[in-house]
Amino acid sequence: MNDELELMSLDDLFREAKREMKKAHKELKKASVDNTTVKAVPSSLYTDPRNWIEGRAIALISKESSTLLGVFRELLHVSVNNCRRLVRAPADTPIDAVETISGIVPSLPAIHSGSIYIPQVRRVATLLELDFGNQAITEVDVHFHDGGIERVVLTEDTGFSSDTGILELPAGTNILPMLTRESKKAVKTELEWE
């Protein structure tokens, strides 16, 4: 076949290329009409686990809602600069850093239309434990409505200690999603006493 290509004139080559382009265009048009999509195959550059190395364990806080999202293990790409993945870390992972990230907003309680939404806020002091084992005795502002707790917000910078170190969280952080079940019960009990 290489000999045939060498013997073709430039005009013949051009016609052949034009025919192939039309054929490819028709196939693409037919695929879009049939609503079939071509699956993108991810590059092994990113899917191969050998291309990632473990980095720090990071407690992430949503910038938009000031909510503690959890602890994530940072995976760094071995050949692509500034490329990282964050995967949820096991509960007993020692935390190396706290980061505020943008673009992730945890779901907020639904506000029913037609009803008057007036949340109440009470300050309570109690021992609180996070899902990853860190504890602190601290004051928090508890936001609640119709008997349900919506937010538990730190009133001051707080160090939550554990066997593996201290996790420093800034004032204004909503820690409700990461509180243990026992701590949620303790907060509710404190609200009932007031």
C-alpha positions as a Markdown table, in Angstrom:
| # | Residue | x | y | z |
|---|---|---|---|---|
| 1 | Met | 0.0 | 0.0 | 0.0 |
| 2 | Asn | 2.9 | 2.3 | 0.6 |
| 3 | Asp | 3.9 | 1.9 | -3.1 |
| 4 | Glu | 0.4 | 3.0 | -4.1 |
| 5 | Leu | 0.6 | 6.2 | -2.0 |
| 6 | Glu | 3.9 | 7.0 | -3.5 |
| 7 | Leu | 2.5 | 6.7 | -7.0 |
| 8 | Met | -0.6 | 8.8 | -6.3 |
| 9 | Ser | -0.6 | 12.4 | -7.6 |
| 10 | Leu | -1.2 | 15.3 | -5.3 |
| 11 | Asp | -4.7 | 15.7 | -6.7 |
| 12 | Asp | -5.5 | 12.1 | -6.0 |
| 13 | Leu | -4.1 | 12.4 | -2.4 |
| 14 | Phe | -6.2 | 15.5 | -1.8 |
| 15 | Arg | -9.4 | 13.8 | -3.1 |
| 16 | Glu | -8.7 | 10.7 | -0.9 |
| 17 | Ala | -8.2 | 12.9 | 2.2 |
| 18 | Lys | -11.3 | 14.9 | 1.4 |
| 19 | Arg | -13.3 | 11.7 | 1.1 |
| 20 | Glu | -12.0 | 10.4 | 4.5 |
| 21 | Met | -12.9 | 13.7 | 6.1 |
| 22 | Lys | -16.4 | 13.6 | 4.8 |
| 23 | Lys | -16.8 | 10.0 | 5.9 |
| 24 | Ala | -15.6 | 10.9 | 9.5 |
| 25 | His | -17.9 | 13.9 | 9.5 |
| 26 | Lys | -20.9 | 11.8 | 8.6 |
| 27 | Glu | -20.1 | 9.2 | 11.3 |
| 28 | Leu | -19.7 | 12.0 | 13.9 |
| 29 | Lys | -23.0 | 13.6 | 12.8 |
| 30 | Lys | -24.8 | 10.2 | 12.9 |
| 31 | Ala | -23.5 | 9.5 | 16.4 |
| 32 | Ser | -24.8 | 12.9 | 17.6 |
| 33 | Val | -28.2 | 12.3 | 16.0 |
| 34 | Asp | -28.4 | 8.8 | 17.7 |
| 35 | Asn | -27.5 | 10.5 | 21.0 |
| 36 | Thr | -24.7 | 8.0 | 21.4 |
| 37 | Thr | -21.7 | 9.3 | 23.2 |
| 38 | Val | -18.2 | 8.2 | 22.9 |
| 39 | Lys | -16.8 | 7.3 | 26.3 |
| 40 | Ala | -13.7 | 9.2 | 27.3 |
| 41 | Val | -11.0 | 6.9 | 28.3 |
| 42 | Pro | -9.0 | 8.4 | 31.2 |
| 43 | Ser | -5.3 | 8.5 | 30.7 |
| 44 | Ser | -3.3 | 6.0 | 32.6 |
| 45 | Leu | -1.2 | 9.0 | 33.7 |
| 46 | Tyr | -4.0 | 9.7 | 36.2 |
| 47 | Thr | -5.6 | 6.3 | 36.8 |
| 48 | Asp | -2.5 | 4.3 | 37.5 |
| 49 | Pro | -2.0 | 4.2 | 41.3 |
| 50 | Arg | 1.8 | 4.0 | 40.9 |
| 51 | Asn | 1.7 | 7.6 | 39.7 |
| 52 | Trp | 0.5 | 8.9 | 43.1 |
| 53 | Ile | 2.3 | 9.2 | 46.4 |
| 54 | Glu | 0.8 | 9.9 | 49.8 |
| 55 | Gly | 1.0 | 13.4 | 51.2 |
| 56 | Arg | -0.5 | 15.0 | 54.2 |
| 57 | Ala | -3.7 | 14.3 | 56.0 |
| 58 | Ile | -5.8 | 17.5 | 55.8 |
| 59 | Ala | -8.9 | 18.6 | 57.6 |
| 60 | Leu | -11.0 | 20.5 | 55.0 |
| 61 | Ile | -13.3 | 23.4 | 55.8 |
| 62 | Ser | -15.8 | 24.8 | 53.2 |
| 63 | Lys | -15.1 | 28.5 | 52.6 |
| 64 | Glu | -18.7 | 29.2 | 51.6 |
| 65 | Ser | -20.4 | 27.6 | 54.7 |
| 66 | Ser | -17.5 | 27.5 | 57.2 |
| 67 | Thr | -18.3 | 23.8 | 57.7 |
| 68 | Leu | -15.8 | 21.1 | 58.6 |
| 69 | Leu | -16.0 | 18.6 | 55.8 |
| 70 | Gly | -13.8 | 15.9 | 57.2 |
| 71 | Val | -10.2 | 14.6 | 57.0 |
| 72 | Phe | -8.7 | 13.8 | 53.6 |
| 73 | Arg | -5.5 | 12.1 | 52.5 |
| 74 | Glu | -3.6 | 14.2 | 49.9 |
| 75 | Leu | -2.2 | 12.2 | 47.0 |
| 76 | Leu | 0.5 | 13.9 | 44.9 |
| 77 | His | 1.2 | 13.1 | 41.3 |
| 78 | Val | 4.8 | 12.0 | 40.7 |
| 79 | Ser | 5.2 | 13.7 | 37.3 |
| 80 | Val | 2.6 | 16.4 | 37.0 |
| 81 | Asn | 3.5 | 19.5 | 39.1 |
| 82 | Asn | 0.8 | 20.9 | 41.5 |
| 83 | Cys | -1.5 | 18.0 | 40.7 |
| 84 | Arg | -3.2 | 16.3 | 43.7 |
| 85 | Arg | -6.2 | 14.2 | 44.7 |
| 86 | Leu | -7.9 | 14.2 | 48.0 |
| 87 | Val | -9.5 | 11.0 | 49.3 |
| 88 | Arg | -11.3 | 10.5 | 52.6 |
| 89 | Ala | -8.9 | 9.4 | 55.2 |
| 90 | Pro | -9.6 | 6.7 | 57.8 |
| 91 | Ala | -10.8 | 7.9 | 61.2 |
| 92 | Asp | -7.5 | 7.2 | 63.0 |
| 93 | Thr | -5.4 | 9.2 | 60.6 |
| 94 | Pro | -3.2 | 11.8 | 62.3 |
| 95 | Ile | -4.0 | 15.3 | 60.9 |
| 96 | Asp | -1.1 | 17.3 | 59.5 |
| 97 | Ala | -2.9 | 20.5 | 58.3 |
| 98 | Val | -6.2 | 22.4 | 58.1 |
| 99 | Glu | -7.2 | 23.9 | 54.7 |
| 100 | Thr | -10.1 | 26.1 | 53.6 |
| 101 | Ile | -11.4 | 25.2 | 50.2 |
| 102 | Ser | -13.9 | 26.8 | 47.9 |
| 103 | Gly | -16.5 | 25.3 | 45.7 |
| 104 | Ile | -17.8 | 22.6 | 48.0 |
| 105 | Val | -21.0 | 23.5 | 49.9 |
| 106 | Pro | -22.5 | 20.8 | 52.1 |
| 107 | Ser | -26.3 | 20.4 | 51.9 |
| 108 | Leu | -28.2 | 22.9 | 54.1 |
| 109 | Pro | -31.5 | 22.2 | 55.9 |
| 110 | Ala | -34.5 | 22.7 | 53.7 |
| 111 | Ile | -36.5 | 25.8 | 54.4 |
| 112 | His | -40.2 | 25.1 | 53.7 |
| 113 | Ser | -41.9 | 27.8 | 51.6 |
| 114 | Gly | -44.8 | 29.5 | 53.3 |
| 115 | Ser | -43.5 | 28.8 | 56.9 |
| 116 | Ile | -41.7 | 31.4 | 59.0 |
| 117 | Tyr | -38.1 | 30.3 | 59.4 |
| 118 | Ile | -36.7 | 31.7 | 62.6 |
| 119 | Pro | -33.7 | 29.7 | 63.8 |
| 120 | Gln | -32.7 | 29.9 | 67.5 |
| 121 | Val | -29.1 | 30.1 | 68.7 |
| 122 | Arg | -27.9 | 29.1 | 72.2 |
| 123 | Arg | -24.4 | 29.0 | 73.6 |
| 124 | Val | -23.4 | 25.8 | 75.4 |
| 125 | Ala | -20.2 | 24.5 | 76.8 |
| 126 | Thr | -19.5 | 20.8 | 76.8 |
| 127 | Leu | -17.0 | 18.1 | 75.9 |
| 128 | Leu | -17.1 | 17.5 | 72.1 |
| 129 | Glu | -15.6 | 14.7 | 70.1 |
| 130 | Leu | -15.0 | 14.7 | 66.4 |
| 131 | Asp | -15.5 | 11.5 | 64.3 |
| 132 | Phe | -11.7 | 11.2 | 64.0 |
| 133 | Gly | -11.1 | 11.0 | 67.7 |
| 134 | Asn | -10.1 | 14.6 | 68.6 |
| 135 | Gln | -11.8 | 16.1 | 71.7 |
| 136 | Ala | -12.1 | 19.5 | 73.3 |
| 137 | Ile | -14.1 | 21.1 | 76.1 |
| 138 | Thr | -15.4 | 24.3 | 74.4 |
| 139 | Glu | -18.2 | 26.7 | 74.0 |
| 140 | Val | -20.2 | 26.5 | 70.8 |
| 141 | Asp | -23.2 | 28.4 | 69.4 |
| 142 | Val | -25.9 | 25.8 | 68.6 |
| 143 | His | -28.3 | 26.9 | 65.8 |
| 144 | Phe | -31.5 | 24.9 | 65.9 |
| 145 | His | -35.1 | 25.1 | 64.5 |
| 146 | Asp | -38.1 | 23.0 | 65.4 |
| 147 | Gly | -36.1 | 20.8 | 67.7 |
| 148 | Gly | -33.5 | 19.9 | 65.1 |
| 149 | Ile | -29.8 | 21.1 | 65.4 |
| 150 | Glu | -28.7 | 22.8 | 62.1 |
| 151 | Arg | -25.2 | 24.0 | 63.1 |
| 152 | Val | -22.7 | 23.8 | 65.9 |
| 153 | Val | -20.3 | 26.7 | 65.6 |
| 154 | Leu | -17.1 | 27.2 | 67.5 |
| 155 | Thr | -17.1 | 30.6 | 69.3 |
| 156 | Glu | -13.3 | 30.8 | 69.5 |
| 157 | Asp | -10.3 | 29.1 | 68.0 |
| 158 | Thr | -10.2 | 25.7 | 69.5 |
| 159 | Gly | -7.6 | 22.9 | 69.8 |
| 160 | Phe | -9.1 | 19.4 | 69.6 |
| 161 | Ser | -6.6 | 17.0 | 71.0 |
| 162 | Ser | -6.0 | 13.3 | 70.4 |
| 163 | Asp | -3.2 | 10.7 | 70.8 |
| 164 | Thr | -1.8 | 11.9 | 67.5 |
| 165 | Gly | -1.7 | 15.6 | 68.1 |
| 166 | Ile | -3.9 | 18.7 | 68.2 |
| 167 | Leu | -6.2 | 19.9 | 65.5 |
| 168 | Glu | -6.6 | 23.7 | 65.6 |
| 169 | Leu | -9.9 | 24.9 | 64.1 |
| 170 | Pro | -10.8 | 28.5 | 63.7 |
| 171 | Ala | -13.7 | 30.3 | 65.4 |
| 172 | Gly | -16.8 | 30.3 | 63.3 |
| 173 | Thr | -16.3 | 26.7 | 62.0 |
| 174 | Asn | -19.5 | 24.5 | 61.9 |
| 175 | Ile | -18.4 | 21.2 | 63.3 |
| 176 | Leu | -21.8 | 19.5 | 63.4 |
| 177 | Pro | -21.2 | 17.1 | 60.4 |
| 178 | Met | -18.0 | 15.7 | 62.1 |
| 179 | Leu | -19.4 | 15.4 | 65.6 |
| 180 | Thr | -19.7 | 11.9 | 67.0 |
| 181 | Arg | -23.3 | 10.7 | 67.8 |
| 182 | Glu | -22.5 | 10.9 | 71.6 |
| 183 | Ser | -21.4 | 14.6 | 71.2 |
| 184 | Lys | -24.6 | 15.4 | 69.3 |
| 185 | Lys | -26.6 | 13.9 | 72.1 |
| 186 | Ala | -24.6 | 15.9 | 74.7 |
| 187 | Val | -25.3 | 19.1 | 72.8 |
| 188 | Lys | -29.0 | 18.3 | 72.7 |
| 189 | Thr | -29.0 | 17.5 | 76.4 |
| 190 | Glu | -27.3 | 20.8 | 77.1 |
| 191 | Leu | -30.0 | 22.6 | 75.1 |
| 192 | Glu | -32.7 | 20.9 | 77.1 |
| 193 | Trp | -31.2 | 22.1 | 80.4 |
| 194 | Glu | -31.5 | 25.8 | 79.4 |
